[in-house]
């Protein structure tokens, strides 16, 4: 197997990691400042503060940039959920930043959520970034849509993260990924999982506390659901791709699944391959990881060698699977027989790493 890429001490691949759109970040998280309960309030008064706006897991971009972008997608239970990337924008995109004072009044409303994303230290003076989830302004009481700050939104488009990240800079992709991950968690966990009381955000939006006075010391942090995803190759360096029953016709991807409680990552890789396609694996190598906040996964990428090559799909989750040479995959994509994963997914980059470059359009 040809492997000329630079590797970290932990076994991850530097070239591979640098290509993952949702794994980019140039921002200092400034974790030490999150405990300052007045940090966001002060930053909202500062003209240098840059605001990242969110609406239902989509980020704000300048008007017209999102015209051809895919609207928000519902992700299936499978962490490799497909998305129609053929409709996604291909040109460069950037976040539409507002300044703190512009949205200060909006940030004070109960239906809005603010999260301190961190600081850009590469410039002097450093620039703070705050996420503001305004989804609540567009829900429920229609009178909220007359709020004066909504006039600012007339000059914005809203783009789903999987469409935005492949077209954005490392800074903007990292900001958008963090913002979507944390704000999605807040929208989905509104009550304490222990006693059922409402929760409220603390630590600059990065945690929650229970409002039950008998449980006020409890801290809740964002849930992260690990999933393994594996590029399986055989002795002839063919790649195994599968089509799951829940996916669109022709969509194919590599083996993936959630890690079970008490299970190691390596065992999960072997189990998923055995359960879904009946293939036994021997050599397993870690490639790298990428957050996948749809709603709360982190995808842990591996490459594995197949000790057996006979395919036996389970016909429950997986409908079909087959081995591809590079030439066979190129022909299958060109003919429409195979639709590859979208450009934001770690699966796409794992396939392209094996393929040796970008897949055919």
N, C-alpha and C positions, 0 to 999 in steps of 0.2 A: 504494500500500500504506500503510495507516494505521500509524504508528509513533510513539506518544506517550510511550514509556518512556524513562527516564533511561538514559544510556549512559556506560560507562567510556571512558577514552582508548584502550584496546585494542579497543574495538568491542563488548565484551560488554554485556549488558543487565542493569541492576541489579535491576529488578523481576523479570525472569525468574530470575536467580540466587538471589534471596531465597526463591523458591518451591520450589527443588529440595531434597528431603528429605535426600539423601545428601551434599549440598554444604554443609551447615551446620557451623559450628564456632565456639565461643566460648573455646576452650582455648588457652593458650600452650603450644606444643609443647616449649619449653625445650630446643632442640636442643643448646645448649652444654653441658648437663649429661649428655648421653647417654654421653659417654666416661668418666664416673665409674663404674668397675666395681663399686663398693659402693653406688651410689645406691639401687637397688631393695631391697637388703638392709636399709639403714637405714630406708627408707620402710615396709617391712613391720613394723617395730617401733613405728611411730608410729600412735597411735589416730586421728589426723585423716586418715590416708590412706584414700581411697575406692577400693574394688576393683570393677572391672567383670569379671564372670565370663562366660566363653564355653564353649560345648560344641558342637563341630562346626559352627561358624559361626553358632550361635544365641546370643543374649544372655539373661542372667537377668533376669527381672522378678518383682515380688511375686506370690505365689500368687494365682490366679484371674484376673490380668490377661491371661495367655496362654491361657486355657481355649479361646477360640474362634479362636486364631491359627493360621495355616497352619504346618505343620511344615517342616523344612528341605527346600528344593527343589534338585533337580539342574538346573544351568543347561546348556542346549545350547551348541553351539559358536557360535551366533548371539548377539551381544552384546545384542540386543533380546529375549532369551528371554522368552516369556510366563509369567505366573504367575496363578493363580486368585484374583484380588483380591476377588472377590465373597465369599470366605470369610474375608477378613482383618478384624481388628478395626477399628472406626471411632472409638471413644472414645479419650481420652487415655491414654497409657502412659508409664511411667518405668522407668529401670533400677533393679534391686535392688542397692544398694551394700552391700558388707560392709566392715568395717574391717580395716586391715592386720594387726593381731595375730590376728584370727580365722582368717586363712588363711596365716599365716606358715609353719607346719609343712607345709602343702600346697604352698606355693610352692617349698619346698626339694626336693621330689621330682623325680626326673629326668623323669618323664612329664608334668610340668606346665611351662608356659612363662609367664614374666612379661614384660610390656612397659610401659615408662614412657610413658604417654599424654600427660602434661603437667600444667599447673597452671591452676586457675581463679583469675584475678587480680582478678576483680570483687568478691571478698569479702575481708575482712580478719580474720584472717590468710588468706593464699592456701591453697587446698586442692589437694593432689596427687592424681592419678588414675593407677592402675596396672591394666592388663588382666591377667587370669590365665586362661589356657586350661587347663581341667581335663578336656578330652576324654579324655586318657590314663587317667584314673581309672575311666572307664566302658568301657574296652577291655581285652581280654586277660585277665589274671589276675583272676578274680572276687574274690579275697581283698582286692583294693584297695578294693572297694566297702564294706568294713567299716571303712575308715579313719574316725576320729572326726570329721573335718571334714565328711564326707558328711552328717552329721546336719543341718548348716546348709542343705543343698540341699533338705530336705524342705519348706521354706517358700518354694520358688522355682518358677517356671515358666520354660520356655525358648521364646523366640520368634525366628523367622527375621528377619534384618535387613530384608528387603523389607516384612515386615508391621509391624515395629516403627517404622522411621524416620518414616513419614508421620503417626504418632500421637504422636511424641515431641517434646520441646523441642529447640531448636537445639543446646544443650549436650549432651543425651543422644544425639541422633542423630549428632552429630559424634564423640563418644566411641565409640559403637558401630561406626560406619563405620571409624574408624582401627583399632580393636581387631580387627574381622573381617578387614580387609585384611592386616594384618601377621601375625596368627596363622595365617591360611589359607596365606600364603606359607611360613611355617615348616613347617607340616604337609606341604606338597607338595614342598618342597625340603629333603630330609634328607641329601643327599649332594652333594659338590662336583661341579659340572658339568664341571670341568677334569680332575680325577684320580680321581673316584669315591669318595674318602674321606668318612667322616662329617663333618658340619659341626656347629658349636656356636654358639649365639647370643652376640652381643657388642653393645656400644653400647646397653645397656639394652633389648635386644630388637629394635632397628631395623636390625641387620645380622647377618651370619654370618661366621665365619672357618673355614678348612679345618683339620682336625686333623692333616693330613699334615705332619710336621715339615719336610719339604722344600718345603712350600707354605704355611707358617704366616703369611706376610705378605699373603696374598690376602684381600681384603675382598669380600663378596658382599652386594648390596643388593636389596630387593624388586623383582621384575620388574613392570613396568607395560606393558600392551598397549593402545595407543591405537586407538580406533575412532571413526569419524565417523558421525553420525546427522543426517539432513537432512529438514526439512519443505519439500517441493517444492510451489510454487503456480504457477498459470498466469495469463494476462492477466485472467481473470475472477475471480481470487482463490479458485479452487477448490483443494482440498488433495488430493494424491495419496497414497492409502493402498494397501498391498499385503498379501497373505496368502502367507506362505511355506509350503512343503510340510511342513516339520518342525513347524509350529505346530498348536495345537488348531483344530478347525473354528470358523470365524467370527472367529478372532482376527486383527486387522489392526493394522498399525503403519506408521511412516514408513520411508524408506530408511535402511539402516545396514549397516556392514561394517568390517572391520579395515583399518588402514592397512598397505600393503605396505612392505617394507624399501626405503629410498631414495626413498620417495614423499612428496610434500607433502600436507598435509591437503586443500587445495583440489582437487588432482588426484584424490585418493581420493574426494571427494564426487562429482566428475564421472564418474569411472570406475564407481562403484557404481550410479549412476542409469542410465548407458548399458548396463552389463552386465545389470542385473536387470530393468529395465522399458523399455529402449530410448529413454529420454528424454534430450535434450541440454539442458544447463543453461548459462545465461549469468551473470547476477548472483548472486554467492554472498556471504552475510553471516554472520559469526560471531555466535552468540548467547551461549554460555557452556558450561561443562563440569560434569560430575558424575562422581565416582568410582563404579565399578560392580564391586565386588570379588567377582565370581562367575565365575572366581576372581580376575582381576587386571586388569580393563579400566578405562580412563577414557573416558567418552563425551564427545566434543567436538561440541556441537550447532551446526548451521547452518540458515539458511533460504536457499532458492535459488529462482530464477525459471526456469521451463521455457521454453526457446526453441522447443521442439517439444512437441506434446501427444499425438501418436499413441503408444499404449502397445504394446510388444512384449515380453511377459514371456519370461524365458529357459526356463521350464518345467523347469528343473533345480533351482534354489533357490526361485524365486518361482512360485507356482501361478496367482495372479491379482492384478490391480491395477485401480483405477478412480479417477476424479476425483469428489470430493464437494463440493457446496455445503454451507453450514452447516445448512440445512434438511434436506438429504438425509442428512447424517451423523446429525443428531438422530433422524430417523425410523428409520434403520438400527440405531442403538443401542437405541432403544425397542422395536423389533420383535425384537431378538435376532439380526438379520442380521449385525451387526458387534459384536465384543467389543473394546473399546479396551485399551491397555496399562494395567498396574497403576499405582497412585498413587505408588509410589516411583520409577518410571522417568522419565528425562528425556523420553522419547517422549511420555508422557501430558501433560507440562507444555508441550511444544512444540505439541501438538495443541490444548490449551486456550488457549494464547496466540493461535493463529490463530483459534480458535472465538470468543474474546472473553470467556471465563469457564469455570466448571466444566462438564464434559460431563454430559449427562443421566444420572441413575442407572439 
